[in-house]
Amino acid sequence: MAKAVQTLGPAGTDKARLLTAALWLRDIADFDAMNDIWDGWIAPQKPPACTSCECRLAHRDILVEITFTTAQ
């Protein structure tokens, strides 16, 4: 999740301004573990709408990709 923070800051926003998130998981069996990490990372006062899906990712070492929509 540190990489997400590095990406949000230069874009002029932060995790408290997330509107939506799409989490793409290499293996849906990782859903519960990812949710535990996600729940600990998001701003609890304003959680974004979120979807999670299993998909084949671009590189076999990538386990999760996340797409955000944010407010500025």
PDB file of N, CA, C, O and CB in Angstrom:
ATOM      1  N   MET A   1       0.823  -1.186   0.000  1.00  0.00           N
ATOM      2  CA  MET A   1       0.000   0.000   0.000  1.00  0.00           C
ATOM      3  C   MET A   1       0.873   1.257   0.000  1.00  0.00           C
ATOM      4  O   MET A   1       0.397   2.345  -0.327  1.00  0.00           O
ATOM      5  CB  MET A   1      -0.940  -0.006   1.207  1.00  0.00           C
ATOM      6  N   ALA A   2       2.127   1.112   0.360  1.00  0.00           N
ATOM      7  CA  ALA A   2       3.024   2.266   0.358  1.00  0.00           C
ATOM      8  C   ALA A   2       3.132   2.871  -1.037  1.00  0.00           C
ATOM      9  O   ALA A   2       3.215   4.092  -1.177  1.00  0.00           O
ATOM     10  CB  ALA A   2       4.412   1.865   0.868  1.00  0.00           C
ATOM     11  N   LYS A   3       3.132   2.034  -2.065  1.00  0.00           N
ATOM     12  CA  LYS A   3       3.214   2.545  -3.432  1.00  0.00           C
ATOM     13  C   LYS A   3       1.980   3.384  -3.772  1.00  0.00           C
ATOM     14  O   LYS A   3       2.083   4.370  -4.502  1.00  0.00           O
ATOM     15  CB  LYS A   3       3.361   1.382  -4.433  1.00  0.00           C
ATOM     16  N   ALA A   4       0.822   2.999  -3.249  1.00  0.00           N
ATOM     17  CA  ALA A   4      -0.400   3.782  -3.478  1.00  0.00           C
ATOM     18  C   ALA A   4      -0.253   5.172  -2.885  1.00  0.00           C
ATOM     19  O   ALA A   4      -0.635   6.159  -3.514  1.00  0.00           O
ATOM     20  CB  ALA A   4      -1.630   3.074  -2.872  1.00  0.00           C
ATOM     21  N   VAL A   5       0.293   5.258  -1.688  1.00  0.00           N
ATOM     22  CA  VAL A   5       0.492   6.567  -1.041  1.00  0.00           C
ATOM     23  C   VAL A   5       1.453   7.409  -1.874  1.00  0.00           C
ATOM     24  O   VAL A   5       1.239   8.612  -2.029  1.00  0.00           O
ATOM     25  CB  VAL A   5       1.039   6.395   0.411  1.00  0.00           C
ATOM     26  N   GLN A   6       2.507   6.800  -2.411  1.00  0.00           N
ATOM     27  CA  GLN A   6       3.466   7.521  -3.242  1.00  0.00           C
ATOM     28  C   GLN A   6       2.812   8.031  -4.522  1.00  0.00           C
ATOM     29  O   GLN A   6       3.232   9.052  -5.065  1.00  0.00           O
ATOM     30  CB  GLN A   6       4.655   6.624  -3.581  1.00  0.00           C
ATOM     31  N   THR A   7       1.808   7.344  -5.001  1.00  0.00           N
ATOM     32  CA  THR A   7       1.115   7.742  -6.224  1.00  0.00           C
ATOM     33  C   THR A   7       0.064   8.812  -5.945  1.00  0.00           C
ATOM     34  O   THR A   7      -0.101   9.739  -6.739  1.00  0.00           O
ATOM     35  CB  THR A   7       0.462   6.527  -6.881  1.00  0.00           C
ATOM     36  N   LEU A   8      -0.635   8.696  -4.842  1.00  0.00           N
ATOM     37  CA  LEU A   8      -1.701   9.652  -4.526  1.00  0.00           C
ATOM     38  C   LEU A   8      -1.154  11.049  -4.230  1.00  0.00           C
ATOM     39  O   LEU A   8      -1.716  12.040  -4.696  1.00  0.00           O
ATOM     40  CB  LEU A   8      -2.511   9.154  -3.333  1.00  0.00           C
ATOM     41  N   GLY A   9      -0.082  11.140  -3.472  1.00  0.00           N
ATOM     42  CA  GLY A   9       0.475  12.439  -3.089  1.00  0.00           C
ATOM     43  C   GLY A   9       0.825  13.326  -4.272  1.00  0.00           C
ATOM     44  O   GLY A   9       0.362  14.465  -4.334  1.00  0.00           O
ATOM     45  N   PRO A  10       1.634  12.840  -5.218  1.00  0.00           N
ATOM     46  CA  PRO A  10       1.967  13.660  -6.379  1.00  0.00           C
ATOM     47  C   PRO A  10       0.750  14.031  -7.228  1.00  0.00           C
ATOM     48  O   PRO A  10       0.790  15.012  -7.971  1.00  0.00           O
ATOM     49  CB  PRO A  10       2.969  12.937  -7.233  1.00  0.00           C
ATOM     50  N   ALA A  11      -0.323  13.258  -7.123  1.00  0.00           N
ATOM     51  CA  ALA A  11      -1.547  13.573  -7.863  1.00  0.00           C
ATOM     52  C   ALA A  11      -2.386  14.624  -7.135  1.00  0.00           C
ATOM     53  O   ALA A  11      -3.442  15.027  -7.623  1.00  0.00           O
ATOM     54  CB  ALA A  11      -2.376  12.301  -8.081  1.00  0.00           C
ATOM     55  N   GLY A  12      -1.913  15.069  -5.964  1.00  0.00           N
ATOM     56  CA  GLY A  12      -2.614  16.121  -5.229  1.00  0.00           C
ATOM     57  C   GLY A  12      -3.787  15.626  -4.401  1.00  0.00           C
ATOM     58  O   GLY A  12      -4.720  16.381  -4.126  1.00  0.00           O
ATOM     59  N   THR A  13      -3.743  14.361  -4.002  1.00  0.00           N
ATOM     60  CA  THR A  13      -4.837  13.798  -3.218  1.00  0.00           C
ATOM     61  C   THR A  13      -4.278  12.838  -2.172  1.00  0.00           C
ATOM     62  O   THR A  13      -3.062  12.684  -2.065  1.00  0.00           O
ATOM     63  CB  THR A  13      -5.854  13.075  -4.133  1.00  0.00           C
ATOM     64  N   ASP A  14      -5.138  12.202  -1.410  1.00  0.00           N
ATOM     65  CA  ASP A  14      -4.697  11.226  -0.411  1.00  0.00           C
ATOM     66  C   ASP A  14      -5.807  10.203  -0.172  1.00  0.00           C
ATOM     67  O   ASP A  14      -6.893  10.311  -0.743  1.00  0.00           O
ATOM     68  CB  ASP A  14      -4.307  11.932   0.922  1.00  0.00           C
ATOM     69  N   LYS A  15      -5.528   9.215   0.672  1.00  0.00           N
ATOM     70  CA  LYS A  15      -6.480   8.116   0.852  1.00  0.00           C
ATOM     71  C   LYS A  15      -7.790   8.544   1.504  1.00  0.00           C
ATOM     72  O   LYS A  15      -8.783   7.826   1.392  1.00  0.00           O
ATOM     73  CB  LYS A  15      -5.849   7.035   1.678  1.00  0.00           C
ATOM     74  N   ALA A  16      -7.823   9.674   2.172  1.00  0.00           N
ATOM     75  CA  ALA A  16      -9.075  10.182   2.748  1.00  0.00           C
ATOM     76  C   ALA A  16     -10.007  10.719   1.667  1.00  0.00           C
ATOM     77  O   ALA A  16     -11.182  10.979   1.930  1.00  0.00           O
ATOM     78  CB  ALA A  16      -8.781  11.282   3.777  1.00  0.00           C
ATOM     79  N   ARG A  17      -9.484  10.888   0.442  1.00  0.00           N
ATOM     80  CA  ARG A  17     -10.293  11.433  -0.659  1.00  0.00           C
ATOM     81  C   ARG A  17     -10.646  10.376  -1.709  1.00  0.00           C
ATOM     82  O   ARG A  17     -11.084  10.711  -2.809  1.00  0.00           O
ATOM     83  CB  ARG A  17      -9.552  12.582  -1.327  1.00  0.00           C
ATOM     84  N   LEU A  18     -10.453   9.106  -1.365  1.00  0.00           N
ATOM     85  CA  LEU A  18     -10.812   8.043  -2.297  1.00  0.00           C
ATOM     86  C   LEU A  18     -12.324   7.985  -2.454  1.00  0.00           C
ATOM     87  O   LEU A  18     -13.060   8.033  -1.468  1.00  0.00           O
ATOM     88  CB  LEU A  18     -10.264   6.681  -1.817  1.00  0.00           C
ATOM     89  N   LEU A  19     -12.776   7.883  -3.678  1.00  0.00           N
ATOM     90  CA  LEU A  19     -14.199   7.735  -3.962  1.00  0.00           C
ATOM     91  C   LEU A  19     -14.538   6.279  -4.284  1.00  0.00           C
ATOM     92  O   LEU A  19     -15.501   5.721  -3.758  1.00  0.00           O
ATOM     93  CB  LEU A  19     -14.611   8.650  -5.128  1.00  0.00           C
ATOM     94  N   THR A  20     -13.728   5.673  -5.160  1.00  0.00           N
ATOM     95  CA  THR A  20     -13.916   4.275  -5.521  1.00  0.00           C
ATOM     96  C   THR A  20     -12.555   3.593  -5.641  1.00  0.00           C
ATOM     97  O   THR A  20     -11.526   4.241  -5.832  1.00  0.00           O
ATOM     98  CB  THR A  20     -14.713   4.149  -6.844  1.00  0.00           C
ATOM     99  N   ALA A  21     -12.583   2.279  -5.524  1.00  0.00           N
ATOM    100  CA  ALA A  21     -11.375   1.480  -5.730  1.00  0.00           C
ATOM    101  C   ALA A  21     -11.774   0.149  -6.360  1.00  0.00           C
ATOM    102  O   ALA A  21     -12.777  -0.457  -5.982  1.00  0.00           O
ATOM    103  CB  ALA A  21     -10.608   1.254  -4.385  1.00  0.00           C
ATOM    104  N   ALA A  22     -10.975  -0.291  -7.322  1.00  0.00           N
ATOM    105  CA  ALA A  22     -11.129  -1.616  -7.916  1.00  0.00           C
ATOM    106  C   ALA A  22      -9.856  -2.387  -7.590  1.00  0.00           C
ATOM    107  O   ALA A  22      -8.759  -1.968  -7.958  1.00  0.00           O
ATOM    108  CB  ALA A  22     -11.387  -1.541  -9.481  1.00  0.00           C
ATOM    109  N   LEU A  23     -10.003  -3.505  -6.906  1.00  0.00           N
ATOM    110  CA  LEU A  23      -8.872  -4.348  -6.537  1.00  0.00           C
ATOM    111  C   LEU A  23      -8.883  -5.578  -7.425  1.00  0.00           C
ATOM    112  O   LEU A  23      -9.839  -6.355  -7.415  1.00  0.00           O
ATOM    113  CB  LEU A  23      -8.925  -4.744  -5.030  1.00  0.00           C
ATOM    114  N   TRP A  24      -7.824  -5.750  -8.186  1.00  0.00           N
ATOM    115  CA  TRP A  24      -7.691  -6.873  -9.102  1.00  0.00           C
ATOM    116  C   TRP A  24      -6.731  -7.859  -8.450  1.00  0.00           C
ATOM    117  O   TRP A  24      -5.554  -7.553  -8.259  1.00  0.00           O
ATOM    118  CB  TRP A  24      -7.182  -6.415 -10.526  1.00  0.00           C
ATOM    119  N   LEU A  25      -7.231  -9.034  -8.112  1.00  0.00           N
ATOM    120  CA  LEU A  25      -6.442 -10.052  -7.411  1.00  0.00           C
ATOM    121  C   LEU A  25      -6.049 -11.167  -8.372  1.00  0.00           C
ATOM    122  O   LEU A  25      -6.867 -11.638  -9.161  1.00  0.00           O
ATOM    123  CB  LEU A  25      -7.233 -10.630  -6.215  1.00  0.00           C
ATOM    124  N   ARG A  26      -4.791 -11.583  -8.297  1.00  0.00           N
ATOM    125  CA  ARG A  26      -4.340 -12.715  -9.103  1.00  0.00           C
ATOM    126  C   ARG A  26      -5.115 -13.971  -8.722  1.00  0.00           C
ATOM    127  O   ARG A  26      -5.465 -14.776  -9.585  1.00  0.00           O
ATOM    128  CB  ARG A  26      -2.825 -12.943  -8.924  1.00  0.00           C
ATOM    129  N   ASP A  27      -5.387 -14.138  -7.410  1.00  0.00           N
ATOM    130  CA  ASP A  27      -6.081 -15.325  -6.909  1.00  0.00           C
ATOM    131  C   ASP A  27      -7.148 -14.881  -5.915  1.00  0.00           C
ATOM    132  O   ASP A  27      -6.823 -14.284  -4.889  1.00  0.00           O
ATOM    133  CB  ASP A  27      -5.081 -16.330  -6.244  1.00  0.00           C
ATOM    134  N   ILE A  28      -8.398 -15.159  -6.199  1.00  0.00           N
ATOM    135  CA  ILE A  28      -9.492 -14.740  -5.325  1.00  0.00           C
ATOM    136  C   ILE A  28      -9.379 -15.382  -3.947  1.00  0.00           C
ATOM    137  O   ILE A  28     -10.012 -14.913  -3.001  1.00  0.00           O
ATOM    138  CB  ILE A  28     -10.838 -15.090  -5.954  1.00  0.00           C
ATOM    139  N   ALA A  29      -8.596 -16.432  -3.815  1.00  0.00           N
ATOM    140  CA  ALA A  29      -8.360 -17.044  -2.504  1.00  0.00           C
ATOM    141  C   ALA A  29      -7.659 -16.062  -1.557  1.00  0.00           C
ATOM    142  O   ALA A  29      -7.670 -16.261  -0.342  1.00  0.00           O
ATOM    143  CB  ALA A  29      -7.516 -18.328  -2.657  1.00  0.00           C
ATOM    144  N   ASP A  30      -7.056 -15.011  -2.104  1.00  0.00           N
ATOM    145  CA  ASP A  30      -6.394 -13.979  -1.296  1.00  0.00           C
ATOM    146  C   ASP A  30      -7.360 -12.887  -0.841  1.00  0.00           C
ATOM    147  O   ASP A  30      -6.942 -11.919  -0.205  1.00  0.00           O
ATOM    148  CB  ASP A  30      -5.256 -13.353  -2.085  1.00  0.00           C
ATOM    149  N   PHE A  31      -8.645 -13.032  -1.161  1.00  0.00           N
ATOM    150  CA  PHE A  31      -9.649 -12.001  -0.877  1.00  0.00           C
ATOM    151  C   PHE A  31      -9.680 -11.606   0.602  1.00  0.00           C
ATOM    152  O   PHE A  31      -9.626 -10.414   0.907  1.00  0.00           O
ATOM    153  CB  PHE A  31     -11.026 -12.490  -1.302  1.00  0.00           C
ATOM    154  N   ASP A  32      -9.764 -12.546   1.513  1.00  0.00           N
ATOM    155  CA  ASP A  32      -9.844 -12.218   2.948  1.00  0.00           C
ATOM    156  C   ASP A  32      -8.573 -11.535   3.439  1.00  0.00           C
ATOM    157  O   ASP A  32      -8.644 -10.562   4.190  1.00  0.00           O
ATOM    158  CB  ASP A  32     -10.100 -13.486   3.771  1.00  0.00           C
ATOM    159  N   ALA A  33      -7.419 -12.034   3.025  1.00  0.00           N
ATOM    160  CA  ALA A  33      -6.149 -11.421   3.448  1.00  0.00           C
ATOM    161  C   ALA A  33      -6.040 -10.000   2.905  1.00  0.00           C
ATOM    162  O   ALA A  33      -5.599  -9.095   3.613  1.00  0.00           O
ATOM    163  CB  ALA A  33      -4.942 -12.271   2.969  1.00  0.00           C
ATOM    164  N   MET A  34      -6.444  -9.802   1.643  1.00  0.00           N
ATOM    165  CA  MET A  34      -6.396  -8.458   1.059  1.00  0.00           C
ATOM    166  C   MET A  34      -7.359  -7.537   1.785  1.00  0.00           C
ATOM    167  O   MET A  34      -7.021  -6.382   2.046  1.00  0.00           O
ATOM    168  CB  MET A  34      -6.730  -8.500  -0.444  1.00  0.00           C
ATOM    169  N   ASN A  35      -8.546  -8.016   2.117  1.00  0.00           N
ATOM    170  CA  ASN A  35      -9.499  -7.180   2.856  1.00  0.00           C
ATOM    171  C   ASN A  35      -8.961  -6.763   4.209  1.00  0.00           C
ATOM    172  O   ASN A  35      -9.188  -5.632   4.639  1.00  0.00           O
ATOM    173  CB  ASN A  35     -10.811  -7.915   3.038  1.00  0.00           C
ATOM    174  N   ASP A  36      -8.251  -7.651   4.892  1.00  0.00           N
ATOM    175  CA  ASP A  36      -7.648  -7.290   6.184  1.00  0.00           C
ATOM    176  C   ASP A  36      -6.643  -6.149   6.013  1.00  0.00           C
ATOM    177  O   ASP A  36      -6.633  -5.196   6.793  1.00  0.00           O
ATOM    178  CB  ASP A  36      -6.953  -8.518   6.820  1.00  0.00           C
ATOM    179  N   ILE A  37      -5.811  -6.256   4.995  1.00  0.00           N
ATOM    180  CA  ILE A  37      -4.829  -5.189   4.718  1.00  0.00           C
ATOM    181  C   ILE A  37      -5.553  -3.911   4.311  1.00  0.00           C
ATOM    182  O   ILE A  37      -5.240  -2.829   4.808  1.00  0.00           O
ATOM    183  CB  ILE A  37      -3.832  -5.622   3.600  1.00  0.00           C
ATOM    184  N   TRP A  38      -6.517  -4.037   3.411  1.00  0.00           N
ATOM    185  CA  TRP A  38      -7.279  -2.899   2.915  1.00  0.00           C
ATOM    186  C   TRP A  38      -7.975  -2.170   4.058  1.00  0.00           C
ATOM    187  O   TRP A  38      -7.884  -0.947   4.164  1.00  0.00           O
ATOM    188  CB  TRP A  38      -8.305  -3.355   1.877  1.00  0.00           C
ATOM    189  N   ASP A  39      -8.673  -2.921   4.916  1.00  0.00           N
ATOM    190  CA  ASP A  39      -9.402  -2.314   6.034  1.00  0.00           C
ATOM    191  C   ASP A  39      -8.472  -1.576   6.993  1.00  0.00           C
ATOM    192  O   ASP A  39      -8.871  -0.579   7.596  1.00  0.00           O
ATOM    193  CB  ASP A  39     -10.176  -3.380   6.793  1.00  0.00           C
ATOM    194  N   GLY A  40      -7.248  -2.051   7.139  1.00  0.00           N
ATOM    195  CA  GLY A  40      -6.273  -1.373   7.989  1.00  0.00           C
ATOM    196  C   GLY A  40      -5.654  -0.151   7.338  1.00  0.00           C
ATOM    197  O   GLY A  40      -5.086   0.695   8.028  1.00  0.00           O
ATOM    198  N   TRP A  41      -5.754  -0.046   6.017  1.00  0.00           N
ATOM    199  CA  TRP A  41      -5.116   1.049   5.294  1.00  0.00           C
ATOM    200  C   TRP A  41      -6.052   2.208   4.993  1.00  0.00           C
ATOM    201  O   TRP A  41      -5.646   3.366   5.091  1.00  0.00           O
ATOM    202  CB  TRP A  41      -4.544   0.538   4.018  1.00  0.00           C
ATOM    203  N   ILE A  42      -7.299   1.920   4.628  1.00  0.00           N
ATOM    204  CA  ILE A  42      -8.195   2.996   4.214  1.00  0.00           C
ATOM    205  C   ILE A  42      -8.509   3.957   5.357  1.00  0.00           C
ATOM    206  O   ILE A  42      -8.338   3.623   6.529  1.00  0.00           O
ATOM    207  CB  ILE A  42      -9.484   2.414   3.666  1.00  0.00           C
ATOM    208  N   ALA A  43      -8.961   5.131   5.006  1.00  0.00           N
ATOM    209  CA  ALA A  43      -9.408   6.103   6.006  1.00  0.00           C
ATOM    210  C   ALA A  43     -10.766   5.624   6.521  1.00  0.00           C
ATOM    211  O   ALA A  43     -11.743   5.676   5.774  1.00  0.00           O
ATOM    212  CB  ALA A  43      -9.498   7.571   5.401  1.00  0.00           C
ATOM    213  N   PRO A  44     -10.862   5.162   7.762  1.00  0.00           N
ATOM    214  CA  PRO A  44     -12.096   4.536   8.242  1.00  0.00           C
ATOM    215  C   PRO A  44     -13.304   5.463   8.274  1.00  0.00           C
ATOM    216  O   PRO A  44     -14.439   4.991   8.204  1.00  0.00           O
ATOM    217  CB  PRO A  44     -11.874   3.993   9.604  1.00  0.00           C
ATOM    218  N   GLN A  45     -13.087   6.764   8.376  1.00  0.00           N
ATOM    219  CA  GLN A  45     -14.215   7.698   8.430  1.00  0.00           C
ATOM    220  C   GLN A  45     -14.870   7.898   7.070  1.00  0.00           C
ATOM    221  O   GLN A  45     -16.014   8.347   6.997  1.00  0.00           O
ATOM    222  CB  GLN A  45     -13.756   9.035   8.971  1.00  0.00           C
ATOM    223  N   LYS A  46     -14.153   7.568   5.979  1.00  0.00           N
ATOM    224  CA  LYS A  46     -14.694   7.752   4.629  1.00  0.00           C
ATOM    225  C   LYS A  46     -14.238   6.619   3.719  1.00  0.00           C
ATOM    226  O   LYS A  46     -13.471   6.866   2.789  1.00  0.00           O
ATOM    227  CB  LYS A  46     -14.258   9.115   4.046  1.00  0.00           C
ATOM    228  N   PRO A  47     -14.680   5.386   3.951  1.00  0.00           N
ATOM    229  CA  PRO A  47     -14.228   4.303   3.074  1.00  0.00           C
ATOM    230  C   PRO A  47     -14.821   4.451   1.675  1.00  0.00           C
ATOM    231  O   PRO A  47     -15.983   4.832   1.531  1.00  0.00           O
ATOM    232  CB  PRO A  47     -14.609   2.937   3.666  1.00  0.00           C
ATOM    233  N   PRO A  48     -14.035   4.153   0.650  1.00  0.00           N
ATOM    234  CA  PRO A  48     -14.545   4.271  -0.721  1.00  0.00           C
ATOM    235  C   PRO A  48     -15.420   3.075  -1.086  1.00  0.00           C
ATOM    236  O   PRO A  48     -15.340   2.021  -0.455  1.00  0.00           O
ATOM    237  CB  PRO A  48     -13.383   4.394  -1.718  1.00  0.00           C
ATOM    238  N   ALA A  49     -16.246   3.248  -2.097  1.00  0.00           N
ATOM    239  CA  ALA A  49     -16.920   2.103  -2.699  1.00  0.00           C
ATOM    240  C   ALA A  49     -15.829   1.234  -3.311  1.00  0.00           C
ATOM    241  O   ALA A  49     -14.902   1.752  -3.934  1.00  0.00           O
ATOM    242  CB  ALA A  49     -17.996   2.546  -3.777  1.00  0.00           C
ATOM    243  N   CYS A  50     -15.931  -0.076  -3.142  1.00  0.00           N
ATOM    244  CA  CYS A  50     -14.837  -0.948  -3.538  1.00  0.00           C
ATOM    245  C   CYS A  50     -15.367  -2.223  -4.186  1.00  0.00           C
ATOM    246  O   CYS A  50     -16.357  -2.801  -3.739  1.00  0.00           O
ATOM    247  CB  CYS A  50     -13.965  -1.290  -2.330  1.00  0.00           C
ATOM    248  N   THR A  51     -14.689  -2.647  -5.247  1.00  0.00           N
ATOM    249  CA  THR A  51     -14.972  -3.936  -5.859  1.00  0.00           C
ATOM    250  C   THR A  51     -13.679  -4.737  -5.905  1.00  0.00           C
ATOM    251  O   THR A  51     -12.591  -4.168  -5.994  1.00  0.00           O
ATOM    252  CB  THR A  51     -15.580  -3.766  -7.284  1.00  0.00           C
ATOM    253  N   SER A  52     -13.800  -6.044  -5.845  1.00  0.00           N
ATOM    254  CA  SER A  52     -12.649  -6.944  -5.948  1.00  0.00           C
ATOM    255  C   SER A  52     -12.969  -8.026  -6.962  1.00  0.00           C
ATOM    256  O   SER A  52     -14.064  -8.589  -6.961  1.00  0.00           O
ATOM    257  CB  SER A  52     -12.290  -7.570  -4.565  1.00  0.00           C
ATOM    258  N   CYS A  53     -12.004  -8.312  -7.829  1.00  0.00           N
ATOM    259  CA  CYS A  53     -12.182  -9.331  -8.861  1.00  0.00           C
ATOM    260  C   CYS A  53     -10.894 -10.118  -9.025  1.00  0.00           C
ATOM    261  O   CYS A  53      -9.802  -9.614  -8.763  1.00  0.00           O
ATOM    262  CB  CYS A  53     -12.602  -8.692 -10.205  1.00  0.00           C
ATOM    263  N   GLU A  54     -11.039 -11.353  -9.459  1.00  0.00           N
ATOM    264  CA  GLU A  54      -9.873 -12.153  -9.817  1.00  0.00           C
ATOM    265  C   GLU A  54      -9.597 -11.950 -11.300  1.00  0.00           C
ATOM    266  O   GLU A  54     -10.515 -11.938 -12.119  1.00  0.00           O
ATOM    267  CB  GLU A  54     -10.094 -13.668  -9.486  1.00  0.00           C
ATOM    268  N   CYS A  55      -8.317 -11.791 -11.635  1.00  0.00           N
ATOM    269  CA  CYS A  55      -7.964 -11.670 -13.049  1.00  0.00           C
ATOM    270  C   CYS A  55      -6.511 -12.061 -13.260  1.00  0.00           C
ATOM    271  O   CYS A  55      -5.726 -12.127 -12.314  1.00  0.00           O
ATOM    272  CB  CYS A  55      -8.212 -10.237 -13.555  1.00  0.00           C
ATOM    273  N   ARG A  56      -6.170 -12.316 -14.497  1.00  0.00           N
ATOM    274  CA  ARG A  56      -4.774 -12.583 -14.840  1.00  0.00           C
ATOM    275  C   ARG A  56      -4.082 -11.226 -14.960  1.00  0.00           C
ATOM    276  O   ARG A  56      -4.506 -10.373 -15.739  1.00  0.00           O
ATOM    277  CB  ARG A  56      -4.646 -13.428 -16.182  1.00  0.00           C
ATOM    278  N   LEU A  57      -3.024 -11.034 -14.191  1.00  0.00           N
ATOM    279  CA  LEU A  57      -2.314  -9.756 -14.189  1.00  0.00           C
ATOM    280  C   LEU A  57      -1.133  -9.795 -15.155  1.00  0.00           C
ATOM    281  O   LEU A  57      -0.748 -10.864 -15.629  1.00  0.00           O
ATOM    282  CB  LEU A  57      -1.829  -9.411 -12.770  1.00  0.00           C
ATOM    283  N   ALA A  58      -0.568  -8.639 -15.443  1.00  0.00           N
ATOM    284  CA  ALA A  58       0.446  -8.493 -16.485  1.00  0.00           C
ATOM    285  C   ALA A  58       1.729  -9.279 -16.214  1.00  0.00           C
ATOM    286  O   ALA A  58       2.394  -9.720 -17.151  1.00  0.00           O
ATOM    287  CB  ALA A  58       0.781  -7.045 -16.650  1.00  0.00           C
ATOM    288  N   HIS A  59       2.073  -9.451 -14.962  1.00  0.00           N
ATOM    289  CA  HIS A  59       3.307 -10.155 -14.610  1.00  0.00           C
ATOM    290  C   HIS A  59       3.003 -11.147 -13.505  1.00  0.00           C
ATOM    291  O   HIS A  59       2.219 -10.846 -12.604  1.00  0.00           O
ATOM    292  CB  HIS A  59       4.422  -9.160 -14.170  1.00  0.00           C
ATOM    293  N   ARG A  60       3.601 -12.310 -13.556  1.00  0.00           N
ATOM    294  CA  ARG A  60       3.261 -13.356 -12.582  1.00  0.00           C
ATOM    295  C   ARG A  60       3.650 -13.020 -11.149  1.00  0.00           C
ATOM    296  O   ARG A  60       3.124 -13.632 -10.219  1.00  0.00           O
ATOM    297  CB  ARG A  60       3.921 -14.636 -12.975  1.00  0.00           C
ATOM    298  N   ASP A  61       4.554 -12.069 -10.942  1.00  0.00           N
ATOM    299  CA  ASP A  61       4.939 -11.673  -9.587  1.00  0.00           C
ATOM    300  C   ASP A  61       3.979 -10.658  -8.970  1.00  0.00           C
ATOM    301  O   ASP A  61       4.047 -10.401  -7.768  1.00  0.00           O
ATOM    302  CB  ASP A  61       6.336 -11.100  -9.600  1.00  0.00           C
ATOM    303  N   ILE A  62       3.092 -10.083  -9.767  1.00  0.00           N
ATOM    304  CA  ILE A  62       2.115  -9.117  -9.266  1.00  0.00           C
ATOM    305  C   ILE A  62       0.928  -9.883  -8.702  1.00  0.00           C
ATOM    306  O   ILE A  62       0.321 -10.697  -9.398  1.00  0.00           O
ATOM    307  CB  ILE A  62       1.661  -8.128 -10.391  1.00  0.00           C
ATOM    308  N   LEU A  63       0.599  -9.623  -7.447  1.00  0.00           N
ATOM    309  CA  LEU A  63      -0.517 -10.301  -6.792  1.00  0.00           C
ATOM    310  C   LEU A  63      -1.781  -9.456  -6.780  1.00  0.00           C
ATOM    311  O   LEU A  63      -2.888  -9.995  -6.816  1.00  0.00           O
ATOM    312  CB  LEU A  63      -0.141 -10.667  -5.378  1.00  0.00           C
ATOM    313  N   VAL A  64      -1.626  -8.125  -6.731  1.00  0.00           N
ATOM    314  CA  VAL A  64      -2.771  -7.206  -6.628  1.00  0.00           C
ATOM    315  C   VAL A  64      -2.463  -5.951  -7.441  1.00  0.00           C
ATOM    316  O   VAL A  64      -1.348  -5.430  -7.405  1.00  0.00           O
ATOM    317  CB  VAL A  64      -3.078  -6.839  -5.126  1.00  0.00           C
ATOM    318  N   GLU A  65      -3.463  -5.479  -8.170  1.00  0.00           N
ATOM    319  CA  GLU A  65      -3.416  -4.146  -8.770  1.00  0.00           C
ATOM    320  C   GLU A  65      -4.643  -3.408  -8.271  1.00  0.00           C
ATOM    321  O   GLU A  65      -5.706  -4.003  -8.095  1.00  0.00           O
ATOM    322  CB  GLU A  65      -3.372  -4.203 -10.356  1.00  0.00           C
ATOM    323  N   ILE A  66      -4.493  -2.100  -8.041  1.00  0.00           N
ATOM    324  CA  ILE A  66      -5.590  -1.301  -7.538  1.00  0.00           C
ATOM    325  C   ILE A  66      -5.758  -0.073  -8.426  1.00  0.00           C
ATOM    326  O   ILE A  66      -4.785   0.598  -8.768  1.00  0.00           O
ATOM    327  CB  ILE A  66      -5.349  -0.894  -6.066  1.00  0.00           C
ATOM    328  N   THR A  67      -7.004   0.210  -8.793  1.00  0.00           N
ATOM    329  CA  THR A  67      -7.343   1.412  -9.543  1.00  0.00           C
ATOM    330  C   THR A  67      -8.187   2.283  -8.624  1.00  0.00           C
ATOM    331  O   THR A  67      -9.182   1.818  -8.067  1.00  0.00           O
ATOM    332  CB  THR A  67      -8.104   1.074 -10.884  1.00  0.00           C
ATOM    333  N   PHE A  68      -7.796   3.546  -8.461  1.00  0.00           N
ATOM    334  CA  PHE A  68      -8.521   4.486  -7.608  1.00  0.00           C
ATOM    335  C   PHE A  68      -9.202   5.565  -8.426  1.00  0.00           C
ATOM    336  O   PHE A  68      -8.706   5.964  -9.480  1.00  0.00           O
ATOM    337  CB  PHE A  68      -7.581   5.120  -6.599  1.00  0.00           C
ATOM    338  N   THR A  69     -10.342   6.036  -7.935  1.00  0.00           N
ATOM    339  CA  THR A  69     -10.923   7.295  -8.359  1.00  0.00           C
ATOM    340  C   THR A  69     -10.925   8.162  -7.113  1.00  0.00           C
ATOM    341  O   THR A  69     -11.418   7.742  -6.066  1.00  0.00           O
ATOM    342  CB  THR A  69     -12.380   7.119  -8.983  1.00  0.00           C
ATOM    343  N   THR A  70     -10.379   9.367  -7.214  1.00  0.00           N
ATOM    344  CA  THR A  70     -10.253  10.239  -6.042  1.00  0.00           C
ATOM    345  C   THR A  70     -10.815  11.619  -6.321  1.00  0.00           C
ATOM    346  O   THR A  70     -10.983  12.029  -7.469  1.00  0.00           O
ATOM    347  CB  THR A  70      -8.793  10.352  -5.613  1.00  0.00           C
ATOM    348  N   ALA A  71     -11.095  12.308  -5.257  1.00  0.00           N
ATOM    349  CA  ALA A  71     -11.424  13.733  -5.328  1.00  0.00           C
ATOM    350  C   ALA A  71     -10.143  14.502  -5.030  1.00  0.00           C
ATOM    351  O   ALA A  71      -9.241  13.987  -4.371  1.00  0.00           O
ATOM    352  CB  ALA A  71     -12.583  14.122  -4.318  1.00  0.00           C
ATOM    353  N   GLN A  72     -10.070  15.726  -5.514  1.00  0.00           N
ATOM    354  CA  GLN A  72      -8.889  16.542  -5.184  1.00  0.00           C
ATOM    355  C   GLN A  72      -9.202  17.540  -4.127  1.00  0.00           C
ATOM    356  O   GLN A  72      -8.328  18.309  -3.727  1.00  0.00           O
ATOM    357  CB  GLN A  72      -8.361  17.253  -6.404  1.00  0.00           C
TER     358      GLN A  72
END
